[in-house]
Amino acid sequence: MEIPGKIKWQSRRGMREIDLMLLPFVEQDLPHMDESVLEDYAQLLEASDLQLVRWFDGTQEPDTEARRRVVKLIRQCHAKRLGREGV
């Protein structure tokens, strides 16, 4: 699947913690997923940087089911890249 340029651009948040999660996901993982994941991801990008940090570090739960699914998926993909699937 081709990822729209707007999605790639919006994935660059300027916060290292978030960029380390989002940029590899959008470049390496998302192109191999179905359209529904892209839709969930686009919705996730509407959140603030602070919300994203809290969702990724687990201090807060995402506010919608779609966001919960995609945060979980991004965290799993990130863990696989780090070789820490069991974390």
N, CA, C and O atoms as a MOPAC input file, in Angstrom:
PM7 MOZYME 1SCF
protein

 N      0.84600 1    -1.17700 1     0.00000 1
 C      0.00000 1     0.00000 1     0.00000 1
 C      0.89000 1     1.23800 1     0.00000 1
 O      1.89900 1     1.29600 1     0.70300 1
 N      0.50900 1     2.20200 1    -0.78100 1
 C      1.22200 1     3.47800 1    -0.84200 1
 C      0.73300 1     4.37900 1     0.29400 1
 O     -0.46800 1     4.59400 1     0.45600 1
 N      1.67100 1     4.89600 1     1.06900 1
 C      1.33000 1     5.78100 1     2.18700 1
 C      1.30100 1     7.21800 1     1.67500 1
 O      2.27800 1     7.68600 1     1.09000 1
 N      0.18800 1     7.91900 1     1.88900 1
 C      0.10800 1     9.31300 1     1.42400 1
 C      1.19300 1    10.19200 1     2.04900 1
 O      1.55100 1    10.02100 1     3.21400 1
 N      1.70700 1    11.12800 1     1.26200 1
 C      2.75200 1    12.03100 1     1.74400 1
 C      2.32700 1    12.80900 1     2.97900 1
 O      3.14700 1    13.08300 1     3.85600 1
 N      1.04900 1    13.16500 1     3.05100 1
 C      0.54100 1    13.90400 1     4.21100 1
 C      0.70700 1    13.08600 1     5.49000 1
 O      1.07100 1    13.63300 1     6.53100 1
 N      0.44800 1    11.80100 1     5.42100 1
 C      0.59400 1    10.91800 1     6.58700 1
 C      2.06000 1    10.83700 1     6.99500 1
 O      2.38400 1    10.90000 1     8.18000 1
 N      2.93900 1    10.70000 1     6.01300 1
 C      4.37400 1    10.65000 1     6.32800 1
 C      4.82100 1    11.94700 1     6.98300 1
 O      5.55700 1    11.92700 1     7.97000 1
 N      4.38100 1    13.06600 1     6.44000 1
 C      4.78200 1    14.36900 1     6.97800 1
 C      4.26100 1    14.54500 1     8.40200 1
 O      5.00100 1    15.00100 1     9.27400 1
 N      3.00900 1    14.19200 1     8.64900 1
 C      2.41400 1    14.34200 1     9.98100 1
 C      3.03900 1    13.40500 1    11.00700 1
 O      2.90300 1    13.62400 1    12.21100 1
 N      3.71800 1    12.37000 1    10.54200 1
 C      4.37500 1    11.43800 1    11.45700 1
 C      5.65000 1    12.01900 1    12.04900 1
 O      6.14800 1    11.51200 1    13.05400 1
 N      6.17900 1    13.05800 1    11.45500 1
 C      7.36200 1    13.74700 1    11.97800 1
 C      6.89200 1    14.76000 1    13.01800 1
 O      6.43200 1    15.84700 1    12.66900 1
 N      7.00900 1    14.40300 1    14.28200 1
 C      6.44500 1    15.22000 1    15.33400 1
 C      7.46100 1    16.16100 1    15.97700 1
 O      7.07300 1    17.14700 1    16.60300 1
 N      8.74500 1    15.87500 1    15.83300 1
 C      9.75700 1    16.74200 1    16.41500 1
 C     10.13500 1    16.37800 1    17.83600 1
 O     11.02300 1    17.00000 1    18.42000 1
 N      9.47600 1    15.38400 1    18.39500 1
 C      9.85000 1    14.86900 1    19.72000 1
 C     10.50900 1    13.51600 1    19.50500 1
 O      9.90600 1    12.60000 1    18.94600 1
 N     11.72900 1    13.40400 1    19.94500 1
 C     12.51100 1    12.19000 1    19.69200 1
 C     11.77000 1    10.91800 1    20.10800 1
 O     11.76100 1     9.93400 1    19.36800 1
 N     11.15300 1    10.93800 1    21.28300 1
 C     10.46800 1     9.74600 1    21.78900 1
 C      9.36900 1     9.28200 1    20.82900 1
 O      9.19500 1     8.08700 1    20.59300 1
 N      8.64100 1    10.24200 1    20.28900 1
 C      7.54400 1     9.90600 1    19.38300 1
 C      8.09300 1     9.52900 1    18.00800 1
 O      7.64700 1     8.55300 1    17.40400 1
 N      9.05000 1    10.29300 1    17.51900 1
 C      9.61600 1    10.01700 1    16.19800 1
 C     10.23200 1     8.62100 1    16.11900 1
 O     10.15200 1     7.97200 1    15.07700 1
 N     10.84000 1     8.15500 1    17.20100 1
 C     11.43900 1     6.82100 1    17.20700 1
 C     10.39100 1     5.71700 1    17.08500 1
 O     10.70000 1     4.60400 1    16.66100 1
 N      9.16100 1     6.03200 1    17.45600 1
 C      8.07500 1     5.06300 1    17.33100 1
 C      7.37100 1     5.20000 1    15.96900 1
 O      7.13800 1     4.20800 1    15.27900 1
 N      7.04000 1     6.42800 1    15.60000 1
 C      6.18900 1     6.64600 1    14.43000 1
 C      6.91100 1     6.51500 1    13.09600 1
 O      6.38900 1     5.88200 1    12.17800 1
 N      8.09200 1     7.09500 1    12.97000 1
 C      8.75100 1     7.10800 1    11.66000 1
 C      9.08200 1     5.70900 1    11.14500 1
 O      8.78200 1     5.41200 1     9.98800 1
 N      9.68900 1     4.83500 1    11.95400 1
 C      9.91600 1     3.47600 1    11.44300 1
 C      8.60600 1     2.73700 1    11.13700 1
 O      8.53000 1     1.96200 1    10.18400 1
 N      7.58300 1     2.98700 1    11.95400 1
 C      6.29100 1     2.33900 1    11.71100 1
 C      5.72400 1     2.74700 1    10.35800 1
 O      5.30800 1     1.89400 1     9.57400 1
 N      5.70600 1     4.04700 1    10.08400 1
 C      5.09500 1     4.52300 1     8.84100 1
 C      5.94100 1     4.14100 1     7.62200 1
 O      5.40100 1     3.96200 1     6.53000 1
 N      7.25000 1     4.01400 1     7.79500 1
 C      8.12200 1     3.67800 1     6.66700 1
 C      8.25000 1     2.17600 1     6.43700 1
 O      8.31700 1     1.73300 1     5.29100 1
 N      8.28600 1     1.38600 1     7.51100 1
 C      8.58900 1    -0.03800 1     7.39200 1
 C      7.37700 1    -0.95800 1     7.57200 1
 O      7.28000 1    -1.99100 1     6.91000 1
 N      6.46900 1    -0.59200 1     8.45200 1
 C      5.38400 1    -1.51100 1     8.81000 1
 C      4.05900 1    -1.18300 1     8.12800 1
 O      3.41700 1    -2.06600 1     7.56000 1
 N      3.65600 1     0.06400 1     8.18400 1
 C      2.35100 1     0.46900 1     7.67300 1
 C      2.12900 1     0.12000 1     6.20000 1
 O      1.01000 1    -0.24800 1     5.84300 1
 N      3.13700 1     0.21800 1     5.32800 1
 C      2.89400 1    -0.12600 1     3.91800 1
 C      2.44500 1    -1.57300 1     3.69300 1
 O      1.89700 1    -1.89200 1     2.63700 1
 N      2.67300 1    -2.44700 1     4.67600 1
 C      2.32400 1    -3.86300 1     4.53400 1
 C      0.99500 1    -4.20500 1     5.21800 1
 O      0.61400 1    -5.37300 1     5.29600 1
 N      0.30400 1    -3.19200 1     5.70500 1
 C     -0.94000 1    -3.42300 1     6.43200 1
 C     -2.13100 1    -2.99000 1     5.59000 1
 O     -1.97500 1    -2.35900 1     4.54400 1
 N     -3.31800 1    -3.33700 1     6.06000 1
 C     -4.51500 1    -3.00800 1     5.27600 1
 C     -4.98800 1    -1.58100 1     5.53000 1
 O     -4.50100 1    -0.88600 1     6.42100 1
 N     -5.93300 1    -1.18200 1     4.73200 1
 C     -6.44400 1     0.19000 1     4.72400 1
 C     -7.03100 1     0.61400 1     6.07100 1
 O     -6.94700 1     1.78600 1     6.44000 1
 N     -7.62000 1    -0.32200 1     6.80100 1
 C     -8.21800 1     0.03700 1     8.09400 1
 C     -7.16000 1     0.49800 1     9.09100 1
 O     -7.42300 1     1.37900 1     9.90900 1
 N     -5.97300 1    -0.08700 1     9.02900 1
 C     -4.89000 1     0.34600 1     9.91900 1
 C     -4.44800 1     1.75600 1     9.53400 1
 O     -4.17600 1     2.58200 1    10.40600 1
 N     -4.37700 1     2.03100 1     8.25100 1
 C     -4.03500 1     3.38400 1     7.79600 1
 C     -5.05500 1     4.39600 1     8.30900 1
 O     -4.67700 1     5.48400 1     8.74500 1
 N     -6.33200 1     4.05500 1     8.26300 1
 C     -7.37000 1     4.94800 1     8.77800 1
 C     -7.21400 1     5.17700 1    10.27900 1
 O     -7.33300 1     6.31000 1    10.74800 1
 N     -6.94900 1     4.11400 1    11.03600 1
 C     -6.72800 1     4.24700 1    12.48100 1
 C     -5.49200 1     5.09500 1    12.76400 1
 O     -5.48400 1     5.91300 1    13.68300 1
 N     -4.45400 1     4.89100 1    11.96800 1
 C     -3.21700 1     5.64900 1    12.15500 1
 C     -3.44600 1     7.13100 1    11.87100 1
 O     -2.95300 1     7.98600 1    12.60700 1
 N     -4.18400 1     7.43800 1    10.81700 1
 C     -4.49000 1     8.83700 1    10.49200 1
 C     -5.25100 1     9.48900 1    11.64400 1
 O     -5.01400 1    10.65300 1    11.96700 1
 N     -6.15100 1     8.75100 1    12.25300 1
 C     -6.89500 1     9.27000 1    13.40700 1
 C     -5.95100 1     9.49600 1    14.59500 1
 O     -6.09300 1    10.47600 1    15.32700 1
 N     -5.00400 1     8.60200 1    14.77800 1
 C     -4.04400 1     8.74200 1    15.87300 1
 C     -3.24100 1    10.02900 1    15.73600 1
 O     -2.94500 1    10.69100 1    16.73100 1
 N     -2.88800 1    10.38200 1    14.50200 1
 C     -2.06900 1    11.56600 1    14.26900 1
 C     -2.77100 1    12.87400 1    14.62800 1
 O     -2.12700 1    13.92000 1    14.69600 1
 N     -4.06400 1    12.82600 1    14.85400 1
 C     -4.80400 1    14.01300 1    15.27900 1
 C     -4.54400 1    14.36000 1    16.74500 1
 O     -4.85200 1    15.46800 1    17.18200 1
 N     -3.98600 1    13.42900 1    17.49600 1
 C     -3.71400 1    13.64100 1    18.91900 1
 C     -2.50800 1    14.56300 1    19.10200 1
 O     -1.67400 1    14.70000 1    18.20800 1
 N     -2.43300 1    15.18500 1    20.26900 1
 C     -1.29500 1    16.05000 1    20.58300 1
 C     -0.05500 1    15.20500 1    20.88200 1
 O     -0.15200 1    14.01000 1    21.16100 1
 N      1.09800 1    15.84600 1    20.81800 1
 C      2.34400 1    15.15100 1    21.14700 1
 C      2.31700 1    14.62400 1    22.57400 1
 O      2.76700 1    13.50700 1    22.83200 1
 N      1.79900 1    15.41100 1    23.49300 1
 C      1.73500 1    14.99200 1    24.89300 1
 C      0.85700 1    13.75600 1    25.05100 1
 O      1.21000 1    12.83300 1    25.78600 1
 N     -0.27800 1    13.73500 1    24.37000 1
 C     -1.12800 1    12.54400 1    24.42300 1
 C     -0.38400 1    11.33100 1    23.88100 1
 O     -0.42100 1    10.25800 1    24.48400 1
 N      0.29000 1    11.49500 1    22.75000 1
 C      1.01900 1    10.37700 1    22.15500 1
 C      2.08100 1     9.83200 1    23.09800 1
 O      2.20800 1     8.61900 1    23.25900 1
 N      2.84000 1    10.71800 1    23.71800 1
 C      3.87700 1    10.27600 1    24.66100 1
 C      3.24200 1     9.45600 1    25.77700 1
 O      3.73200 1     8.37900 1    26.11800 1
 N      2.16900 1     9.95700 1    26.33500 1
 C      1.50700 1     9.25700 1    27.44800 1
 C      0.92500 1     7.91800 1    27.01500 1
 O      0.95600 1     6.95300 1    27.77800 1
 N      0.39300 1     7.85200 1    25.78800 1
 C     -0.15100 1     6.59200 1    25.30200 1
 C      0.95300 1     5.58700 1    25.02800 1
 O      0.80800 1     4.40500 1    25.34000 1
 N      2.04800 1     6.04200 1    24.45300 1
 C      3.13800 1     5.10700 1    24.14700 1
 C      3.89000 1     4.64900 1    25.38600 1
 O      4.36800 1     3.51500 1    25.43800 1
 N      4.00100 1     5.51800 1    26.38600 1
 C      4.71700 1     5.07400 1    27.59700 1
 C      3.80100 1     4.36200 1    28.59100 1
 O      4.25600 1     3.86400 1    29.62100 1
 N      2.50800 1     4.32000 1    28.27100 1
 C      1.56900 1     3.56000 1    29.08900 1
 C      1.02500 1     4.29000 1    30.30700 1
 O      0.33900 1     3.68100 1    31.12800 1
 N      1.31500 1     5.58500 1    30.44200 1
 C      0.80200 1     6.31200 1    31.59500 1
 C     -0.66400 1     6.69500 1    31.42800 1
 O     -1.33800 1     7.00600 1    32.41000 1
 N     -1.16100 1     6.67600 1    30.19700 1
 C     -2.57800 1     6.91300 1    29.92600 1
 C     -3.04500 1     5.94200 1    28.85300 1
 O     -2.25700 1     5.45400 1    28.04200 1
 N     -4.33400 1     5.67600 1    28.87000 1
 C     -4.96700 1     4.81800 1    27.87400 1
 C     -5.50900 1     5.70500 1    26.74400 1
 O     -6.12600 1     6.73300 1    27.01900 1
 N     -5.28900 1     5.32400 1    25.48300 1
 C     -5.87200 1     6.09100 1    24.38000 1
 C     -7.39300 1     6.21400 1    24.53400 1
 O     -8.03900 1     5.35100 1    25.12800 1
 N     -7.94100 1     7.28400 1    23.99800 1
 C     -9.33200 1     7.63500 1    24.24100 1
 C    -10.35400 1     6.96900 1    23.32700 1
 O    -11.55500 1     7.12700 1    23.54600 1
 N     -9.92100 1     6.23800 1    22.32100 1
 C    -10.85900 1     5.50200 1    21.45800 1
 C    -10.30900 1     4.09900 1    21.20600 1
 O     -9.11400 1     3.84500 1    21.36100 1
 N    -11.19600 1     3.20900 1    20.81800 1
 C    -10.78500 1     1.83800 1    20.52300 1
 C     -9.81700 1     1.80500 1    19.33500 1
 O     -8.83900 1     1.05800 1    19.35400 1
 N    -10.08400 1     2.60500 1    18.31500 1
 C     -9.19500 1     2.64400 1    17.14300 1
 C     -7.79700 1     3.08200 1    17.55300 1
 O     -6.80800 1     2.50300 1    17.10400 1
 N     -7.70900 1     4.08800 1    18.39100 1
 C     -6.39200 1     4.55900 1    18.85000 1
 C     -5.71900 1     3.51800 1    19.73400 1
 O     -4.50100 1     3.35200 1    19.67000 1
 N     -6.48800 1     2.81800 1    20.55500 1
 C     -5.89100 1     1.75700 1    21.38800 1
 C     -5.28200 1     0.67400 1    20.51000 1
 O     -4.18200 1     0.18700 1    20.77400 1
 N     -6.01800 1     0.30000 1    19.45400 1
 C     -5.51500 1    -0.75000 1    18.54200 1
 C     -4.20800 1    -0.33400 1    17.87500 1
 O     -3.25000 1    -1.10700 1    17.84200 1
 N     -4.16800 1     0.88400 1    17.34600 1
 C     -2.98400 1     1.29300 1    16.59300 1
 C     -1.80100 1     1.57000 1    17.52500 1
 O     -0.66000 1     1.30500 1    17.14600 1
 N     -2.03600 1     2.08900 1    18.72000 1
 C     -0.93600 1     2.27500 1    19.67900 1
 C     -0.34400 1     0.92200 1    20.04300 1
 O      0.87600 1     0.76500 1    20.08400 1
 N     -1.20200 1    -0.04900 1    20.30600 1
 C     -0.71600 1    -1.39500 1    20.62900 1
 C      0.10300 1    -1.96600 1    19.47000 1
 O      1.16200 1    -2.55700 1    19.68200 1
 N     -0.38900 1    -1.78900 1    18.25900 1
 C      0.30600 1    -2.28600 1    17.07100 1
 C      1.66700 1    -1.60500 1    16.89300 1
 O      2.66100 1    -2.27500 1    16.61400 1
 N      1.71500 1    -0.29600 1    17.05100 1
 C      2.98100 1     0.43800 1    16.92000 1
 C      3.96700 1    -0.01900 1    17.98200 1
 O      5.14600 1    -0.21400 1    17.68600 1
 N      3.50500 1    -0.19300 1    19.21000 1
 C      4.39200 1    -0.65400 1    20.29000 1
 C      4.93400 1    -2.05200 1    19.99300 1
 O      6.10300 1    -2.33200 1    20.25500 1
 N      4.08400 1    -2.93700 1    19.44400 1
 C      4.53700 1    -4.28100 1    19.08500 1
 C      5.58700 1    -4.23400 1    17.97800 1
 O      6.61000 1    -4.91300 1    18.06300 1
 N      5.34000 1    -3.44800 1    16.95700 1
 C      6.30900 1    -3.32500 1    15.85900 1
 C      7.62800 1    -2.74200 1    16.35600 1
 O      8.70000 1    -3.18600 1    15.94400 1
 N      7.55000 1    -1.75900 1    17.23100 1
 C      8.74600 1    -1.15100 1    17.79800 1
 C      9.54400 1    -2.17800 1    18.61800 1
 O     10.76900 1    -2.24700 1    18.51400 1
 N      8.84900 1    -2.96000 1    19.41700 1
 C      9.52500 1    -3.96800 1    20.22700 1
 C     10.22100 1    -5.00300 1    19.33800 1
 O     11.32500 1    -5.44400 1    19.65900 1
 N      9.59800 1    -5.38800 1    18.24300 1
 C     10.21300 1    -6.35200 1    17.31700 1
 C     11.48800 1    -5.77300 1    16.70100 1
 O     12.48700 1    -6.47800 1    16.55400 1
 N     11.45000 1    -4.49100 1    16.34200 1
 C     12.64900 1    -3.86900 1    15.78400 1
 C     13.78300 1    -3.85200 1    16.79200 1
 O     14.95200 1    -3.96900 1    16.42300 1
 N     13.43700 1    -3.70600 1    18.06800 1
 C     14.46300 1    -3.67600 1    19.11800 1
 C     14.85500 1    -5.07900 1    19.56800 1
 O     15.79100 1    -5.24100 1    20.35000 1
 N     14.13500 1    -6.10200 1    19.07300 1
 C     14.42700 1    -7.47100 1    19.48200 1
 C     13.92700 1    -7.77100 1    20.88200 1
 O     14.45300 1    -8.64300 1    21.57400 1
 N     12.89300 1    -7.02900 1    21.29100 1
 C     12.36500 1    -7.20700 1    22.65600 1
 C     10.86500 1    -7.48100 1    22.61600 1
 O     10.08000 1    -6.78300 1    23.25800 1
 N     10.47900 1    -8.49200 1    21.86400 1
 C      9.05800 1    -8.79100 1    21.67800 1
 C      8.35000 1    -9.11100 1    22.97800 1
 O      7.15400 1    -8.85000 1    23.10600 1
 N      9.06200 1    -9.67100 1    23.94700 1
 C      8.43700 1   -10.08000 1    25.20600 1
 C      8.29700 1    -8.97200 1    26.21800 1
 O      7.78900 1    -9.19900 1    27.31600 1
 N      8.74100 1    -7.76500 1    25.87200 1
 C      8.71400 1    -6.65400 1    26.83400 1
 C      7.31800 1    -6.09600 1    26.93300 1
 O      7.08200 1    -5.15300 1    27.68900 1

